[in-house]
Amino acid sequence: MQPTEGFSVTRRALDVEDYIDIVRRHKGWIFGPFLFTLVASVVGVYLWPDSYTSQGVIKIVPQQLPQNMVQASVTQGMSDRISSMANEIESRQVLTNIISTMGLYPRERSREPIEDVIDEMKKNIQILPIASMSESGHQVPAFAVTYSYENRNQAQKVVQDLMSRFVDQNMHDRSNATFLGVQFFKDQVDRAQKKLDDIENKLTAFRVANAGRLPDQMAGNLQQAQALQMQNSTLSGSIARAEADKLQLERELSFDKDRLAQLSKEPAEGAAVVAQQKSPRLMEIERDIENLKNSLSALRNKYKENYPDVQTAVHNLEILQKNREDILKEEADARKVAPSSAPKIVNREAAVEAKNLEQVISRLTSAIEAKQVEIDSYNKDLRDNSKNIKVVDSRIDAAPLGDKEYDDLRRDRDLAKTEYEGMQTNLQKAQVGKDMEDRSQGELLQILDPASLPEHVSQPNRPVDISIAAGIGLLLGIVIAGAREMKDSSLKNLKDVRAYTQMAILGSIPLLENDFVVRRRRRLAWLGWTTSCLAAVVVMAGSYVYYMTTKQ
């Protein structure tokens, strides 16, 4: 019975008996997808070639020397370096070399371009870091290298090759990094040294061109100017004293000459006395020479030879020695020839006084000459000192003109020197790091677990895959049966009649069908399902036999 069109009737709640009726009515739609997916999954998993996964573990050995003592040249984190090395190892060139050397993927290479084969191989390679047990988790103590392939021996060989490439690549990268670091800092040191030498040359040229006028020599120039001023005052005072002494000596000389002239005009009494021994004049000058020698010796003990007083004493000593030689010569000549033109002084006392006056006049003359020499020496020193004062004053006046340029040069020199010393320190650290890497004391990669030879198939997992596929087929059948049941709006049993017609059911007449037709329909259904099941079993068995015959 069909419900009246145009009315919307809410379906009644179903019970267990209804669900059993639904399964019985739609058993073909439920079992059909289940059988199909079961057969398809069995055929698929047994036609799918086995894949074996080989795995090896590489341990990361940390730097042997403390970081605070030796700074590593490679500052990149190990996880980042592993990723970088993995990219290089999984490059097209490397994988092509491995595929060609080991003869991998022969079928794929015959059907596909090499780029697709490389992409498939990349999918089968996995680099898996092993997490650290520490709480920080910043360090990666080890990582695993896995590769899946249908031949387990070749899978093991590929993993061994990849692990050796990781170890070699790490050593090459660290060695190359340390070498490049040393070369970089060498170039920087050479550049900094050249810059420092250029600035030093400029600074030296500036100092040579402005010797004595440099700002840092200002204090010395001021002290030198003060010393020269004091020396100038001292020389002026010495000149004044020497001129006063000379004037006094000239007065005494004039007085003695007048006295000697007066004695010569007096009447001569007695004969001239000719000295047979040393005359008082000679004795006096020898005594002066001896005293001057003692004074010169005392001055030389205190001062150097270029000191003005020492030079004056030496000059006076030479004059006295020359006068003594002249006196000796005069007395020798006087003994041979009696002077006819000399004034004759017959008075003995007058003769003695005249002789003494002559000696005094000679000594005063020598003293006056010595004073004149001393005054000339002081004047010469005063002129030289005045020239030096002018030179120092010019340096003091010109010093502020070069302050900025000199300060800039010194500042540039200090900056260049600091940069050079810093680069020298960096170069030393880089060289120490290179020595450490050369001695294999840096961070290394070591094979902890060699590549394993897989014993069991990693993919496909046939029982699990078949179970999942069968479950999906059964679920699909249930969904189809439910959809058909929802679409069918006919009344199936007395419960539907009572629920939808609201009429009391007094009795029911069963559906009467021809027994022959019913039996034939059932035979055909059983025949069809039996044939399908047998065909499914044959197909699944054939795929299993194919798998066993082609299994390596």
C-alpha positions in Angstrom: 0.0 0.0 0.0 1.3 3.4 -1.0 0.7 6.5 1.3 -1.5 9.3 -0.1 0.5 11.8 -2.1 0.6 15.3 -0.8 0.8 14.4 2.8 4.0 14.5 4.8 4.1 11.6 7.3 6.8 11.3 9.9 8.5 7.9 9.9 8.1 5.8 12.9 11.1 4.7 15.1 12.7 1.5 14.0 13.4 -1.4 16.2 15.8 -4.4 16.0 13.3 -6.5 13.9 13.1 -3.6 11.4 16.9 -3.4 11.1 16.9 -7.2 10.5 14.3 -6.8 7.8 16.3 -4.0 6.2 19.4 -6.2 6.1 17.4 -9.1 4.7 15.9 -6.9 2.0 19.1 -5.2 0.9 21.7 -8.0 1.7 22.9 -7.9 -1.9 23.6 -4.1 -1.8 25.5 -4.6 1.5 27.5 -7.7 0.5 28.3 -6.6 -3.0 30.5 -3.5 -2.2 32.1 -5.5 0.7 33.1 -8.3 -1.7 34.3 -5.9 -4.4 36.5 -3.8 -2.0 37.8 -7.0 -0.5 38.8 -8.5 -3.8 40.3 -5.1 -5.0 42.3 -4.7 -1.8 43.7 -8.2 -1.9 44.7 -7.9 -5.5 46.1 -4.4 -4.9 48.2 -5.3 -1.9 49.6 -8.5 -3.5 50.4 -6.7 -6.7 52.0 -3.9 -4.8 55.7 -4.8 -4.5 57.2 -5.2 -1.1 59.2 -2.3 0.4 61.9 -2.8 3.0 63.1 0.0 5.2 66.7 0.2 6.3 67.7 2.5 9.1 71.0 3.8 10.5 71.7 6.2 13.4 74.3 9.0 13.3 75.5 10.3 16.6 76.5 14.0 17.0 79.7 14.2 19.0 80.0 17.7 20.7 83.2 19.8 20.6 85.9 18.3 22.8 87.3 21.6 24.1 85.2 24.1 26.2 83.5 26.8 24.2 84.8 29.5 26.5 88.4 28.4 25.7 88.1 27.8 22.0 85.4 29.4 19.9 84.2 27.1 17.1 84.4 28.6 13.6 81.0 27.1 12.6 78.3 28.9 14.5 75.3 27.4 12.7 73.1 25.1 14.8 73.4 21.4 14.2 69.7 21.0 13.3 70.1 23.7 10.6 73.3 22.1 9.4 71.7 18.7 9.2 68.9 20.2 7.1 71.5 21.9 4.9 73.5 18.7 4.4 70.3 16.8 3.7 69.5 19.2 0.9 72.9 18.8 -0.6 72.9 15.0 -0.3 69.4 14.8 -1.8 70.4 17.0 -4.7 69.7 15.8 -8.2 73.4 15.1 -9.0 74.0 13.0 -5.9 70.8 10.9 -6.2 71.4 10.4 -9.9 74.8 9.1 -9.1 73.4 6.7 -6.4 70.7 5.5 -8.8 73.1 4.9 -11.6 75.8 3.2 -9.4 73.5 0.9 -7.6 71.0 0.2 -10.4 67.9 1.4 -8.6 64.4 1.7 -10.0 65.1 -0.1 -13.3 61.4 -0.3 -14.3 60.7 3.3 -13.4 63.7 4.5 -15.4 62.6 2.7 -18.4 59.1 4.3 -18.2 59.6 7.7 -16.6 62.0 10.6 -16.9 64.9 10.7 -14.4 63.4 13.7 -12.5 60.3 11.6 -11.6 62.5 8.8 -10.4 64.5 11.2 -8.3 61.3 12.6 -6.8 60.2 9.1 -5.9 63.5 8.3 -4.3 63.3 11.5 -2.2 60.0 10.4 -0.9 61.5 7.1 0.3 64.4 8.9 2.1 63.7 10.3 5.6 66.0 12.2 7.9 64.5 12.0 11.4 66.1 13.8 14.3 66.2 11.9 17.6 64.9 14.2 20.4 67.2 15.0 23.3 66.3 13.6 26.8 67.2 17.0 28.4 64.6 19.5 29.2 66.1 22.2 27.0 65.7 20.3 23.8 68.1 22.7 22.0 70.6 20.0 21.1 70.1 17.1 18.7 72.1 14.2 20.1 71.5 12.0 17.0 69.4 11.5 13.9 68.3 8.6 11.9 68.6 8.0 8.2 66.0 5.7 6.6 65.4 4.5 3.1 62.6 2.2 1.7 63.1 0.0 -1.3 61.9 -3.3 -2.7 65.3 -4.9 -2.4 66.5 -5.0 1.2 70.1 -5.4 0.4 70.1 -2.3 -1.8 68.1 -0.4 0.8 70.9 -1.2 3.3 73.6 -0.1 0.8 71.8 3.2 0.1 71.5 4.0 3.8 75.2 3.2 4.3 76.1 5.5 1.4 73.9 8.3 2.7 75.4 8.0 6.2 78.9 8.1 4.9 78.0 11.1 2.8 76.7 12.9 5.9 79.9 12.2 7.8 82.1 13.3 4.9 79.9 16.4 4.1 80.1 17.5 7.8 83.9 17.2 7.8 84.1 19.0 4.5 81.8 21.8 5.5 83.5 22.4 8.9 87.0 22.3 7.3 85.9 24.6 4.5 84.2 27.0 7.0 87.4 27.2 9.2 89.6 27.7 6.1 87.4 30.4 4.7 87.2 32.0 8.2 91.0 32.1 8.5 91.4 33.5 5.0 88.8 36.1 5.6 90.4 37.4 8.8 93.9 37.3 7.1 92.5 39.6 4.4 90.9 41.8 7.1 94.2 41.9 9.0 96.2 42.9 5.9 93.6 45.6 5.1 93.7 46.9 8.6 97.5 46.9 8.7 97.7 48.7 5.4 95.2 51.3 6.6 97.2 51.7 9.9 100.5 52.0 8.0 99.0 54.7 5.7 97.8 56.7 8.7 101.2 56.2 10.5 103.0 57.5 7.4 100.7 60.6 7.3 101.2 61.2 11.0 105.0 60.8 10.7 105.1 63.2 7.7 103.0 65.7 9.7 105.3 65.4 12.7 108.4 65.9 10.5 106.9 68.9 8.8 105.7 70.4 12.1 108.5 69.4 14.4 108.4 71.4 17.6 105.0 72.9 16.7 102.9 69.8 17.6 100.1 70.3 20.1 101.5 67.6 22.4 104.9 69.5 22.4 103.2 72.7 23.6 104.2 72.1 27.2 107.8 71.4 26.2 107.9 74.5 24.1 106.6 76.6 27.0 109.2 75.2 29.3 111.9 75.7 26.8 110.8 79.3 26.2 110.8 80.0 30.0 114.3 78.4 30.2 115.6 80.5 27.3 114.1 83.6 28.8 115.8 82.9 32.1 119.1 82.1 30.3 118.7 85.4 28.4 118.3 87.3 31.6 121.3 85.5 33.1 123.4 86.3 30.0 122.4 90.0 30.1 123.4 90.1 33.8 126.7 88.4 33.1 127.4 90.9 30.3 126.6 93.9 32.5 128.9 92.5 35.3 131.7 91.8 32.8 131.5 95.3 31.3 131.5 96.8 34.8 134.6 94.7 35.6 136.2 95.7 32.3 135.5 99.4 33.0 137.1 99.0 36.5 140.2 97.3 35.0 140.5 100.0 32.4 140.4 102.7 35.1 143.1 100.8 37.0 145.2 100.4 33.8 144.9 104.2 33.1 146.0 105.0 36.6 149.0 102.6 36.5 150.1 104.0 33.1 150.0 107.5 34.4 152.0 106.5 37.4 154.6 104.7 35.2 154.9 107.8 33.0 155.4 109.9 36.1 158.2 107.6 37.3 159.9 107.8 33.9 160.1 111.6 34.0 161.8 111.7 37.4 165.7 112.1 37.4 167.5 108.9 36.9 169.6 107.8 39.8 171.7 104.7 39.5 172.1 102.1 36.8 169.4 99.9 35.5 169.1 96.6 37.3 169.1 93.6 35.2 167.5 90.7 36.7 169.6 87.5 36.7 166.8 85.3 38.2 163.1 85.1 37.6 161.6 88.4 37.6 158.5 89.2 39.8 156.5 89.7 36.6 157.2 86.1 35.5 156.5 84.8 38.9 153.2 86.7 39.1 151.9 85.4 35.8 152.9 81.9 36.6 151.0 82.2 39.9 148.0 83.4 37.9 148.3 80.5 35.5 148.4 78.0 38.4 145.3 79.6 40.0 143.4 79.6 36.7 144.2 76.0 36.2 142.8 75.1 39.6 139.7 77.1 38.9 139.3 75.4 35.4 139.7 72.0 37.0 136.9 72.8 39.5 134.6 74.1 36.8 135.2 70.9 34.7 134.2 68.8 37.6 130.8 70.6 37.7 130.0 71.5 34.1 130.6 70.3 30.6 133.1 71.7 28.1 130.4 73.7 26.3 129.5 75.6 29.4 130.2 79.4 29.0 132.3 79.7 32.2 134.4 76.7 31.3 135.0 78.1 27.8 135.9 81.5 29.2 138.4 80.0 31.7 140.1 78.0 28.9 140.4 81.1 26.7 141.9 83.1 29.6 144.3 80.3 30.4 145.5 80.4 26.8 146.1 84.1 26.9 148.1 83.9 30.2 150.2 81.1 28.8 150.9 83.2 25.7 151.8 86.2 27.8 154.2 84.0 29.9 155.9 82.9 26.7 156.2 86.5 25.6 157.8 87.5 29.0 160.3 84.7 28.8 161.3 85.8 25.3 161.6 89.4 26.3 163.8 88.6 29.3 166.0 86.4 27.1 166.5 89.2 24.6 167.1 91.7 27.4 170.0 89.6 28.7 171.7 89.7 25.3 171.3 93.3 24.4 170.9 96.1 26.9 168.0 98.4 25.9 169.4 101.8 24.9 166.0 103.5 24.4 164.5 102.4 27.7 164.2 105.1 30.4 166.9 104.7 32.9 165.7 104.7 36.5 168.6 105.0 38.9 166.4 105.3 42.0 166.2 101.8 43.3 162.8 102.2 44.8 161.5 103.9 41.7 162.9 101.1 39.6 161.2 98.5 41.7 157.9 100.4 41.6 158.2 100.8 37.9 158.9 97.1 37.4 155.8 96.3 39.5 153.7 98.8 37.6 154.8 97.2 34.3 153.7 93.8 35.6 150.4 95.2 36.8 149.8 96.9 33.5 150.5 93.7 31.7 148.2 91.8 33.9 145.5 94.4 33.6 145.8 94.4 29.9 145.5 90.6 29.8 142.5 90.8 32.2 140.9 93.5 30.0 141.4 91.4 26.9 140.0 88.3 28.7 137.0 90.4 29.8 136.4 91.5 26.3 136.6 87.9 25.1 134.1 87.0 27.8 131.8 89.8 26.8 132.0 88.8 23.2 131.2 85.2 24.2 128.2 86.4 26.3 127.0 88.5 23.4 127.3 85.6 21.0 125.4 83.4 23.4 122.8 86.1 23.9 122.3 86.4 20.1 122.0 82.6 19.7 119.6 82.5 22.7 117.5 85.3 21.2 117.3 83.4 17.9 116.2 80.3 19.8 113.5 82.3 21.6 112.2 83.5 18.3 112.1 79.9 17.0 110.3 78.6 20.1 107.8 81.6 20.0 107.1 80.8 16.3 106.4 77.2 17.3 104.1 78.3 20.1 102.2 80.7 17.8 101.9 78.1 15.0 100.8 75.2 17.2 97.1 76.0 17.3 96.9 76.0 13.5 97.5 72.3 13.2 95.5 71.1 16.2 92.5 69.8 14.3 94.5 68.1 11.6 96.8 66.5 14.2 94.0 65.4 16.4 92.2 63.9 13.4 95.3 62.0 12.4 95.8 60.7 15.9 92.2 59.7 16.3 92.3 57.9 13.0 95.5 56.2 14.0 93.9 55.0 17.3 90.8 53.7 15.5 92.9 51.9 12.9 95.1 50.4 15.6 92.0 49.2 17.6 90.6 47.7 14.4 93.9 46.0 13.6 94.3 44.6 17.1 90.7 43.3 17.0 91.3 41.6 13.6 94.5 40.1 15.0 92.5 38.7 17.9 89.9 37.3 15.6 92.5 35.8 13.3 94.2 34.1 16.3 90.8 32.6 17.3 90.1 31.5 13.8 93.5 29.8 13.6 92.9 28.1 16.9 89.5 26.9 15.7 91.1 25.6 12.4 93.8 23.7 14.4 91.0 22.2 16.5 89.1 21.1 13.4 92.3 19.7 11.9 92.9 17.6 15.0 89.2 16.4 14.9 88.4 18.0 18.2 85.4 19.9 17.0 81.8 18.8 16.6 81.8 15.5 14.6 79.3 13.1 13.2 79.9 9.4 14.1 77.9 6.4 13.0 76.2 5.0 16.1 74.1 2.3 14.5 75.1 1.1 11.0 72.5 0.6 8.4 70.3 -2.3 9.3 69.4 -5.2 7.0 65.5 -5.3 7.1 64.0 -8.7 7.8 60.3 -7.8 7.5 58.3 -5.9 4.9 57.6 -2.3 6.0 55.1 -1.6 3.2 52.4 -2.7 2.5 51.0 -4.0 5.7 48.7 -6.4 4.0 46.4 -7.6 6.9 45.8 -4.0 8.0 45.2 -2.8 4.5 42.8 -5.6 3.6 40.9 -5.1 6.9 40.6 -1.4 6.3 39.4 -1.9 2.7 36.9 -4.6 3.7 35.6 -2.3 6.4 35.2 0.5 4.0 33.3 -1.7 1.6 31.0 -2.9 4.3 30.4 0.6 5.4 29.7 1.6 1.8 27.2 -1.2 1.4 25.4 -0.2 4.6 25.3 3.4 3.3 23.8 2.3 0.0 21.3 0.1 1.8 20.3 2.9 4.1 19.9 5.3 1.1 17.7 2.8 -0.7 15.6 2.2 2.4 15.2 6.0 2.9 14.0 6.3 -0.7 11.5 3.4 -0.5 8.3 4.7 1.0 6.2 1.5 0.7 4.6 -0.2 3.7 6.7 -3.3 4.6 4.8 -4.9 7.5 1.8 -4.7 9.8 3.7 -2.2 12.0 3.9 0.3 9.1 0.1 -0.2 8.4 -0.9 0.4 12.1 1.5 3.4 12.3 0.6 5.2 9.1 -3.1 4.3 8.7 -4.2 4.4 12.3 -6.6 1.5 11.6 -7.2 -1.6 13.6 -5.9 -4.7 11.8 -8.2 -7.7 12.1 -6.1 -10.0 10.1 -3.5 -10.3 7.2 -3.3 -12.4 4.1 0.2 -13.5 3.2 1.6 -12.9 -0.3 1.0 -15.9 -2.4 3.6 -16.6 -5.2 4.3 -19.5 -7.5 6.6 -21.9 -5.8 8.5 -22.7 -9.0 9.1 -19.0 -9.7 10.3 -18.5 -6.1 12.6 -21.5 -6.2 14.0 -20.4 -9.6 14.7 -16.9 -8.4 16.5 -18.2 -5.3 18.5 -20.6 -7.4 19.6 -17.8 -9.7 20.5 -15.6 -6.8 22.5 -18.3 -5.1 24.2 -19.1 -8.5 25.1 -15.6 -9.1 26.5 -15.0 -5.6 28.3 -18.3 -5.6 29.9 -17.5 -9.0 30.9 -14.1 -7.7 32.4 -15.6 -4.6 34.3 -18.2 -6.5 35.5 -15.6 -9.0 36.6 -13.4 -6.1 38.4 -16.4 -4.5 40.1 -17.2 -7.7 41.2 -13.7 -8.4 42.5 -13.3 -4.8 44.3 -16.6 -5.0 45.8 -15.7 -8.3 47.2 -12.5 -7.0 48.6 -14.3 -4.0 50.2 -16.9 -6.2 51.7 -14.1 -8.4 53.1 -12.4 -5.3 54.7 -15.6 -4.1 56.2 -16.5 -7.4 57.6 -13.0 -8.0 58.8 -12.5 -4.4 62.5 -12.1 -4.2 
